[in-house]
Amino acid sequence: MAKTNKQSSKSQVMIKVMKWTDKHDLELIKEILTERPFDNPQGSRRIGLVWERIVDNLNSRADIVFNLKDIRAVRDRYNLLAKKYKKKEREEINAVALFESQEEEREKEKTAKDEDRSKQKMPDWSHLKLLEKQQKEKHQETIRSEPRKQLL
């Protein structure tokens, strides 16, 4: 894959531009995990040396071709991958939260429906209780009135 750079007065200069693939990304991440550049203080010379070592290690690979010119390309690619990963994680967390809230809402609706059904199935015994109370009062009244009848 070639890309044309600025045209010089006599000829065109061709620069190979590397196309990142999943294999490249995987090898980059493996190398970062091996070299651990983030164990060094940010902005220190040591972290720069670690990134340079990562570039050298990747460029020296025989099984997969890397055409890295400087550490900037590696850091930028890592930052892009990290950004994509964080975005995907947020989306998954939001999807799980949405699913859980929908599940809770379904449970509430089901519980409400079950309560409505149970209320509909259960007969309203309140009128029977009222009748029973009235019968008791009548019975007590008759008990009270019987001794009076006997006395008369």
C-alpha positions in Angstrom: 0.0 0.0 0.0 1.6 3.2 -1.1 0.8 6.8 -0.6 2.2 9.6 -2.6 3.9 12.3 -0.6 4.8 15.8 -1.8 6.0 15.9 -5.4 9.7 16.8 -5.6 11.1 18.7 -8.6 12.5 15.6 -10.2 10.4 12.6 -8.9 7.7 11.5 -6.6 8.6 10.1 -3.2 6.7 7.0 -2.3 6.0 6.3 1.4 4.5 3.0 2.5 1.6 3.6 4.8 0.8 0.8 7.2 -2.8 -0.5 7.3 -3.7 -1.6 10.8 -5.5 -5.0 11.0 -6.9 -7.0 13.9 -3.7 -9.0 13.9 -1.6 -5.8 14.2 -3.9 -4.5 17.0 -3.6 -7.8 18.9 0.2 -7.9 18.6 0.4 -4.2 19.7 -1.7 -5.0 22.8 0.4 -8.0 23.6 3.6 -6.0 23.3 2.1 -3.2 25.5 1.2 -5.8 28.1 4.7 -7.2 28.0 6.6 -3.9 28.1 4.2 -2.2 30.5 4.8 1.5 29.5 2.3 2.8 32.0 4.3 1.6 34.9 6.6 4.6 34.3 5.7 8.2 35.3 3.8 10.0 32.5 6.1 12.4 30.6 9.3 10.7 31.8 12.1 9.7 29.5 11.7 6.1 30.6 8.2 5.9 29.2 9.5 7.2 25.9 12.2 4.5 25.9 9.6 1.8 26.5 7.4 3.0 23.6 10.5 3.0 21.4 11.3 -0.5 22.5 7.7 -1.5 21.6 8.1 0.0 18.1 11.4 -1.8 17.6 9.9 -5.1 18.8 7.0 -4.8 16.4 9.1 -3.7 13.5 11.4 -6.7 14.0 8.6 -9.2 13.8 9.0 -11.7 11.0 5.5 -13.3 11.1 3.6 -10.0 10.6 4.8 -6.9 8.9 4.8 -3.6 10.8 6.0 -0.4 9.1 6.2 1.9 12.0 8.2 5.1 11.7 8.0 6.5 15.2 6.3 6.0 18.6 3.6 8.4 17.8 1.8 5.9 15.5 1.9 3.2 18.2 0.6 5.6 21.0 -2.1 7.0 18.7 -3.2 3.5 17.8 -3.3 2.4 21.4 -5.3 5.5 22.4 -7.8 4.8 19.6 -8.2 1.2 20.7 -8.6 2.3 24.3 -11.2 4.8 23.3 -13.2 2.3 21.3 -13.0 -0.2 24.1 -14.2 2.3 26.7 -17.1 3.3 24.4 -18.1 -0.3 23.9 -17.9 -1.0 27.7 -20.2 2.0 28.3 -22.6 0.8 25.7 -22.7 -2.6 27.2 -23.2 -1.3 30.7 -26.0 1.0 29.5 -27.6 -1.9 27.7 -27.4 -4.1 30.8 -28.9 -1.3 32.9 -31.6 -0.7 30.4 -32.4 -4.4 30.3 -32.5 -4.6 34.1 -34.8 -1.6 34.4 -37.1 -3.1 31.7 -37.0 -6.4 33.6 -38.0 -4.6 36.8 -40.8 -2.8 35.0 -42.1 -6.1 33.6 -42.0 -7.6 37.1 -43.9 -4.6 38.5 -46.5 -4.9 35.8 -46.8 -8.7 36.3 -47.2 -8.2 40.1 -49.9 -5.5 39.4 -51.7 -7.8 37.0 -51.5 -10.7 39.4 -52.9 -8.5 42.2 -55.7 -7.4 39.9 -56.5 -11.0 38.9 -56.5 -12.1 42.5 -58.9 -9.3 43.4 -61.2 -10.3 40.5 -61.1 -14.0 41.5 -61.7 -13.3 45.1 -65.4 -12.7 45.8 -66.3 -9.6 47.8 -67.3 -11.0 51.2 -67.8 -7.6 52.7 -71.6 -7.8 52.1 -71.7 -11.3 53.7 -69.9 -9.9 56.8 -72.5 -7.1 57.0 -75.3 -9.7 56.7 -73.6 -11.8 59.4 -73.4 -8.8 61.7 -77.0 -8.0 61.1 -78.0 -11.6 61.9 -76.0 -11.6 65.1 -77.6 -8.4 66.1 -81.1 -9.9 65.4 -80.2 -13.0 67.3 -79.0 -11.0 70.3 -82.2 -8.9 70.2 -84.4 -12.0 70.1 -82.4 -13.5 73.1 -83.0 -10.3 75.0 -86.7 -10.1 74.1 -87.5 -13.8 75.0 -87.0 -13.4 78.7 -89.3 -10.4 78.6 -92.0 -12.5 76.9 -91.7 -15.1 79.6 -92.2 -12.5 82.3 -95.3 -11.1 80.7 
